[in-house]
Amino acid sequence: MRRAPLLLAVALAGVTGCAALQLGGESEPEVRLEMGLDALAERDFTRAQRHLEWVYRNYWQEPVGQQALLVLVSAELDPRNTTRRLWASADMAARLLGIPQAPRWMDPIGESMYLLALELGANEDRLDRALAALDSAQSLPKYTGPSIPMQMDAIRTERDSLQVKVELLESQREQLDKELKEKTAELERIRKTVRG
């Protein structure tokens, strides 16, 4: 007879647990998503990340988890986020693109966010983290100068800038030549008139 109260207690605990997950008609992931969005509105990126990551990790196959992931990527790209991680935004955008259950309309958004993260320097951010981890693991000499690709980029930029200056100087020279010819012709006309 003792089993009946025990079963009743287990059943009540299950109902209570379900009720705890249902808050005002909304389930816990939806509430946590709203809490993350509220934190973002207050520019509390750390608290927003905590809520949104929980929703994504636990419900990634459901729309609420995919929405949380989309908002997370956006928060990591936000220039107002002083702790933003460009490498994380690229990784999360790639995860979004890899969810087969995600609706098709998320694909172009995920692709754009992924490419934007790369354009902003996600790969360099990732490389810096890897180098810092490697440096902390072993004592390696430090190179403080610019890398060859960086030097090449600087040379290309300087070359392009000089090309623009050369084109501007050539244009100015042509204009001066034209004005000189006009003035010379005018002087010749005046001389002829004076001699005339």
C-alpha positions in Angstrom: 0.0 0.0 0.0 3.0 2.3 0.4 3.6 2.2 -3.3 0.4 4.3 -4.1 1.6 7.4 -2.1 5.0 7.0 -3.6 3.6 6.9 -7.2 1.3 9.8 -6.4 4.3 11.8 -5.1 6.3 11.0 -8.3 3.3 11.9 -10.5 2.9 15.2 -8.6 6.6 15.9 -8.9 6.3 15.4 -12.6 3.3 17.7 -12.9 5.1 20.3 -10.7 8.2 20.0 -12.8 6.1 20.5 -16.0 4.4 23.5 -14.4 7.8 25.0 -13.5 8.7 24.7 -17.1 5.5 26.4 -18.2 5.6 30.1 -17.0 2.5 32.1 -17.9 1.7 29.9 -20.9 5.3 30.1 -22.2 7.8 27.3 -21.9 11.2 27.8 -20.3 13.2 28.2 -23.6 10.9 30.9 -24.8 11.1 32.7 -21.4 14.9 32.4 -21.5 14.9 33.7 -25.1 12.9 36.7 -23.9 15.3 37.2 -21.0 18.2 37.2 -23.4 16.5 39.7 -25.7 15.7 41.9 -22.6 19.4 41.8 -21.6 20.5 42.8 -25.1 18.1 45.7 -25.0 19.9 46.8 -21.8 23.3 46.2 -23.5 24.1 43.5 -21.0 25.8 41.2 -23.5 27.2 38.8 -20.9 23.8 38.1 -19.4 22.2 37.9 -22.8 24.9 35.4 -23.9 24.2 33.2 -20.9 20.4 33.0 -21.6 20.7 32.6 -25.3 23.4 30.0 -25.3 21.3 27.9 -22.9 18.4 28.1 -25.2 20.5 27.2 -28.3 22.4 24.3 -26.6 19.3 22.7 -25.3 16.9 23.4 -28.2 19.0 23.7 -31.3 16.7 21.5 -33.4 13.7 23.6 -32.6 12.8 27.1 -33.9 13.3 28.7 -30.5 16.9 27.4 -30.4 17.7 28.6 -33.9 16.3 32.0 -33.1 18.5 32.1 -30.0 21.5 31.2 -32.1 20.7 33.9 -34.7 20.5 36.5 -32.0 23.7 35.2 -30.5 25.6 35.7 -33.8 24.1 39.2 -34.1 25.2 40.1 -30.5 28.8 38.8 -31.2 28.9 41.0 -34.3 27.5 44.1 -32.6 30.2 46.8 -32.4 28.7 48.0 -29.1 29.6 44.7 -27.5 33.0 45.4 -25.9 33.6 41.7 -25.4 32.6 40.6 -28.8 34.3 37.6 -30.2 34.4 37.7 -34.0 35.7 34.1 -34.2 32.7 33.0 -32.2 30.3 34.8 -34.5 31.8 33.1 -37.5 31.6 29.7 -35.8 28.0 30.2 -34.7 27.0 31.4 -38.1 28.5 28.2 -39.6 26.6 26.2 -37.0 23.4 27.9 -38.1 24.1 27.0 -41.7 24.6 23.4 -40.7 21.3 22.9 -39.0 19.1 20.9 -41.4 15.9 21.7 -39.5 16.5 25.5 -39.9 14.1 27.2 -42.2 15.5 28.3 -45.6 15.0 32.0 -44.9 17.8 31.7 -42.3 20.4 30.6 -44.9 21.0 34.0 -46.5 21.1 35.6 -43.1 23.6 33.0 -41.8 25.7 33.3 -44.9 25.8 37.1 -44.7 26.7 37.0 -41.0 29.4 34.5 -41.6 31.0 36.5 -44.4 30.6 39.7 -42.3 32.5 38.1 -39.4 35.3 37.1 -41.7 35.4 40.5 -43.3 35.7 42.1 -39.8 38.6 39.8 -38.9 37.3 36.6 -37.5 40.1 34.6 -39.0 42.7 36.9 -37.5 40.9 36.8 -34.2 41.0 33.0 -34.3 44.7 33.0 -35.3 45.5 35.4 -32.4 43.8 33.1 -29.9 45.6 30.1 -31.3 48.9 31.8 -31.1 48.2 33.0 -27.6 47.4 29.5 -26.6 50.5 28.2 -28.2 52.7 30.9 -26.6 51.2 30.1 -23.2 51.9 26.4 -23.7 55.6 26.9 -24.5 58.1 29.7 -24.4 58.5 30.9 -28.0 60.3 34.0 -29.4 58.1 36.9 -30.3 57.9 38.5 -33.7 56.7 42.0 -33.4 57.0 43.2 -37.0 54.4 43.0 -39.7 53.9 39.7 -41.6 54.8 39.5 -45.3 51.1 39.4 -46.3 50.5 42.6 -44.2 53.6 44.2 -45.8 52.2 43.2 -49.3 48.8 44.7 -48.4 50.5 47.9 -47.3 52.6 48.1 -50.5 49.5 47.5 -52.6 47.6 50.3 -50.7 50.5 52.7 -51.2 50.8 51.7 -54.9 47.1 52.4 -55.4 47.4 55.7 -53.6 50.4 56.7 -55.7 48.5 55.7 -58.9 45.7 58.0 -57.9 48.1 60.9 -57.3 49.9 60.3 -60.6 46.5 60.3 -62.5 45.6 63.6 -60.7 48.9 65.2 -61.5 48.6 64.1 -65.2 45.1 65.6 -65.3 46.4 68.9 -63.8 49.3 69.0 -66.2 47.0 68.5 -69.2 44.8 71.3 -67.8 47.9 73.6 -67.4 49.1 72.7 -70.9 45.7 73.6 -72.3 45.6 76.9 -70.4 49.2 77.7 -71.5 48.3 77.1 -75.2 45.2 79.3 -74.8 47.3 82.1 -73.2 50.0 81.7 -75.8 47.4 81.9 -78.6 45.9 85.0 -76.9 49.3 86.7 -76.6 50.0 86.0 -80.3 46.7 87.5 -81.2 47.4 90.6 -79.1 50.9 90.9 -80.7 49.4 90.7 -84.2 46.8 93.3 -83.2 49.5 95.7 -81.8 51.7 95.3 -84.9 48.8 95.5 -87.2 
